[in-house]
């Protein structure tokens, strides 16, 4: 009997223990998560809508930003609606197939985002360091190829981790996953077998998925800083850096939290589950909410597009009235 058969016969479903909160605070926690989900969907949806409707934003930087917004929305939608339903029904059970699908899609979307952030760093680097050649170097087809490569590599490189995790023999009965969704490290902790090979695979694939893109991003910003330092005026230096500050903030939020979850030493898995859940809440709930705000608050072109869209809506409502 192979590992796959063992999983199918002995583990018809997983029990998700969810986020812990005192009974008096559970309604507040549920409402906070719902608001965070709605803010993520509406914020990223509004950003995608502005980019699609305003021709002034039909440029490589904003096309890549569209993909980032779609990734954040998809990432949150794979986990939070289910967690909210489980909290409302007080029933948190997932079949092996559903848990496996959530695990695979979750790590794939996270991998896509890591690679896409590197593509966005390349775009900013060329915009600052090669401004006269930027339009010929970063064309719409090349931008589409970068985005497509991010999606393809993200979903392709995540297959080995998902397959290896789901082929593990889990304990008989209903394994308890001390988390609010089927995340890879949480699922590995429920296995009734040595998971050393799985963790080695996580670390090994963490190199092309996380460390190589991060090294590329750092090299890009080193090149940007070198180019900015040669600009003649303080005003031009501030303008050049302002075009990169939003992306750098998003990179810091994403890599800081995801690396803490997937690239930390295995010994840290012995930490209480609430630590793992707190990190997951940060990169799964807080970061996707902040990303559209970060890209909107300091971006004059997005401000102008939003004002134009609001003016059109007011004009249309006036005509209708």
C-alpha positions in Angstrom: 0.0 0.0 0.0 1.6 3.3 -1.1 1.5 6.6 0.7 -1.2 8.0 -1.5 -3.5 5.0 -0.7 -2.8 5.5 3.0 -3.8 9.1 2.8 -7.0 8.3 0.9 -8.1 5.5 3.2 -7.2 6.9 6.6 -7.5 10.6 6.4 -10.8 11.5 4.7 -10.6 15.0 6.2 -8.4 17.4 8.2 -9.6 19.3 11.2 -8.5 23.0 11.1 -8.2 24.4 14.6 -8.4 28.0 13.3 -7.5 31.3 14.9 -7.8 31.3 18.7 -9.7 34.0 20.5 -11.8 34.3 23.7 -15.5 33.6 23.1 -16.3 37.3 23.8 -13.9 38.5 21.1 -14.7 36.0 18.3 -17.5 38.2 16.8 -15.0 41.1 16.7 -12.3 38.9 15.1 -14.8 37.6 12.5 -15.9 41.1 11.6 -12.3 42.3 11.4 -11.3 39.5 9.0 -14.4 40.2 6.9 -13.6 43.9 6.7 -10.0 43.1 5.7 -11.2 40.7 3.0 -13.6 43.3 1.6 -11.0 46.0 1.8 -8.5 43.8 -0.1 -11.0 42.9 -2.9 -12.4 46.5 -3.2 -9.0 48.2 -3.0 -7.2 45.9 -5.5 -10.3 45.9 -7.7 -10.5 49.6 -7.8 -6.8 49.8 -8.6 -7.2 47.3 -11.5 -10.3 49.3 -12.7 -8.4 52.6 -12.7 -5.5 51.1 -14.7 -7.9 49.5 -17.2 -10.0 52.6 -17.7 -7.3 55.4 -17.8 -5.2 55.3 -21.0 -2.5 57.3 -19.2 -1.8 54.2 -17.0 -1.5 51.8 -19.9 2.2 51.5 -19.3 4.5 48.6 -18.2 4.7 49.6 -14.6 1.0 49.7 -14.2 0.4 46.5 -16.2 2.7 44.7 -13.8 0.9 46.4 -10.9 -2.4 44.9 -12.3 -1.0 41.4 -12.0 0.2 42.1 -8.4 -3.3 43.3 -7.5 -4.9 40.2 -9.1 -2.4 38.0 -7.2 -3.2 39.6 -3.9 -7.0 39.2 -4.5 -6.7 35.6 -5.5 -4.3 34.8 -2.6 -6.7 36.2 0.0 -9.7 34.6 -1.7 -8.2 31.1 -1.4 -8.2 31.3 2.4 -10.2 34.0 4.1 -13.7 33.2 2.8 -13.3 29.6 4.0 -11.9 30.7 7.4 -14.8 33.1 7.8 -17.3 30.3 7.0 -15.6 27.9 9.4 -15.8 30.5 12.2 -19.4 31.2 11.5 -20.5 27.5 11.3 -18.0 26.4 14.0 -17.1 23.5 11.7 -13.6 23.5 10.3 -13.1 20.3 8.3 -11.5 19.9 4.9 -11.1 16.8 2.8 -7.6 15.8 1.7 -8.4 16.9 -1.9 -9.6 20.4 -0.8 -6.7 20.8 1.7 -4.2 19.8 -1.0 -5.8 22.2 -3.5 -5.6 25.1 -1.1 -2.0 24.2 -0.1 -0.9 24.1 -3.7 -2.7 27.2 -4.9 -1.6 29.2 -1.8 2.2 28.4 -2.2 1.8 28.9 -6.0 0.3 32.4 -5.7 2.9 33.4 -3.1 5.7 32.1 -5.4 4.2 34.1 -8.3 4.2 37.3 -6.3 7.9 36.8 -5.3 8.9 36.5 -8.9 6.6 39.3 -10.1 8.2 41.7 -7.5 11.6 40.9 -9.1 10.1 41.8 -12.6 8.7 45.1 -11.1 12.2 45.8 -9.7 13.7 45.4 -13.2 11.1 47.8 -14.6 11.9 50.4 -12.0 15.7 49.9 -12.5 15.4 50.5 -16.3 13.2 53.5 -15.8 15.7 55.2 -13.5 19.0 53.9 -15.0 18.1 53.9 -18.7 15.4 56.5 -19.0 16.2 57.3 -22.7 16.0 53.7 -23.7 13.2 52.6 -21.4 10.4 52.8 -24.0 12.3 50.5 -26.4 13.6 48.1 -23.7 10.3 47.6 -21.8 7.6 47.1 -24.4 4.1 45.7 -23.9 5.0 42.2 -25.3 8.1 42.0 -23.0 6.0 43.2 -20.1 3.4 40.5 -20.8 6.2 37.9 -21.1 7.6 38.9 -17.7 4.1 38.6 -16.1 3.5 35.3 -17.8 6.8 33.9 -16.7 5.9 34.9 -13.1 2.7 33.0 -13.2 4.2 30.0 -15.0 7.2 29.6 -12.7 5.2 30.2 -9.6 2.7 27.4 -10.3 5.4 25.1 -11.8 8.0 25.4 -9.0 5.3 24.8 -6.4 4.3 21.3 -7.7 7.1 19.3 -5.9 6.4 20.8 -2.5 2.7 20.1 -2.8 3.1 16.6 -4.1 5.7 15.7 -1.5 3.5 17.0 1.3 0.4 15.2 0.2 2.1 11.9 -0.2 3.1 11.8 3.5 1.4 9.3 5.8 -0.8 11.2 8.1 -2.0 9.9 11.5 -5.1 7.8 11.5 -8.4 9.5 12.2 -8.8 13.2 11.7 -5.4 15.0 11.7 -5.6 18.4 13.5 -4.0 21.3 11.5 -3.3 24.0 14.1 -4.0 26.8 11.6 -6.9 28.6 9.9 -6.0 27.2 6.4 -3.9 24.4 4.9 -0.5 26.0 4.8 2.5 23.9 3.9 4.4 24.1 7.3 1.2 23.5 9.3 0.3 20.4 7.2 3.9 19.1 7.5 3.6 19.3 11.3 0.6 16.9 11.2 2.4 14.1 9.4 3.2 10.8 11.2 6.5 10.4 9.4 10.0 12.0 9.2 9.6 15.3 7.2 13.3 16.1 6.9 13.2 15.5 3.2 10.2 17.8 2.9 11.9 20.6 4.7 15.0 20.2 2.6 12.8 20.5 -0.5 11.2 23.6 1.0 14.6 25.2 1.5 15.9 24.0 -1.8 13.0 25.5 -3.8 13.2 28.6 -1.6 16.4 29.5 -3.5 14.8 30.0 -7.0 11.4 31.1 -5.6 12.5 33.6 -2.9 16.3 34.1 -2.6 17.1 34.5 -6.3 14.3 37.1 -6.9 15.3 38.9 -3.6 19.0 39.0 -4.7 17.9 40.4 -8.1 15.7 43.0 -6.4 18.6 44.1 -4.1 21.0 44.3 -7.0 18.5 46.4 -9.0 18.2 48.8 -6.1 21.9 49.0 -5.7 22.1 50.0 -9.4 19.3 52.5 -8.9 21.0 54.1 -5.9 24.3 54.4 -7.8 22.5 56.0 -10.7 20.5 58.4 -8.5 23.7 59.5 -6.7 25.0 60.8 -10.0 22.0 63.0 -10.6 22.8 66.7 -10.5 20.0 68.1 -8.3 18.4 67.1 -5.1 14.9 67.5 -6.7 15.7 65.0 -9.5 17.1 62.6 -6.9 13.9 62.8 -4.8 11.8 62.3 -7.9 13.7 59.2 -9.0 13.6 57.6 -5.6 9.9 58.4 -5.2 9.1 56.2 -8.2 10.7 53.3 -6.4 9.6 53.8 -2.8 6.2 52.2 -3.1 7.7 49.0 -4.7 10.4 48.8 -2.1 7.8 49.1 0.8 5.8 46.2 -0.8 9.0 44.1 -1.2 9.9 44.7 2.5 6.4 43.6 3.7 6.2 40.6 1.5 9.7 39.1 1.9 10.0 39.9 5.6 6.9 37.9 6.5 7.1 35.1 3.9 10.8 34.4 4.6 10.0 34.3 8.3 7.5 31.5 7.5 9.3 29.4 4.9 13.0 30.0 5.3 13.4 30.0 9.0 15.3 27.1 10.7 13.3 24.0 11.2 13.9 24.2 15.0 11.7 27.3 15.0 8.7 25.1 14.1 8.6 24.1 17.7 7.4 27.6 18.6 3.8 27.9 19.7 1.3 27.7 16.8 0.1 31.2 17.6 3.4 32.6 16.4 3.0 30.9 13.0 -0.6 32.1 12.7 0.4 35.7 13.5 3.0 35.7 10.7 0.4 34.1 8.4 -2.2 36.8 9.3 0.3 39.5 8.5 1.3 38.4 5.0 -2.1 36.9 4.1 -4.4 39.6 5.6 -2.5 42.8 6.3 -0.1 43.0 3.4 -2.8 42.6 0.6 -4.8 45.4 2.3 -1.8 47.7 2.4 -0.5 47.1 -1.1 -3.1 49.2 -3.0 -2.8 51.9 -0.4 1.0 52.0 -0.7 0.8 52.3 -4.5 -2.0 54.9 -4.4 -1.1 57.3 -1.6 2.2 58.5 -3.1 1.4 58.1 -6.8 0.3 61.3 -8.5 -0.8 59.4 -11.6 -3.1 57.1 -9.7 -4.5 60.2 -7.9 -5.2 61.9 -11.2 -6.8 58.7 -12.6 -9.0 58.4 -9.5 -10.0 62.1 -9.7 -10.8 61.7 -13.4 -12.9 58.6 -12.7 -14.8 60.3 -9.9 -15.5 63.4 -12.1 -16.9 61.1 -14.8 -19.1 59.3 -12.2 -20.4 62.7 -10.9 -21.0 63.9 -14.5 -22.9 60.7 -15.3 -25.0 61.0 -12.1 -25.7 64.6 -12.9 -26.9 63.7 -16.4 -29.0 60.9 -15.0 -30.5 63.2 -12.4 
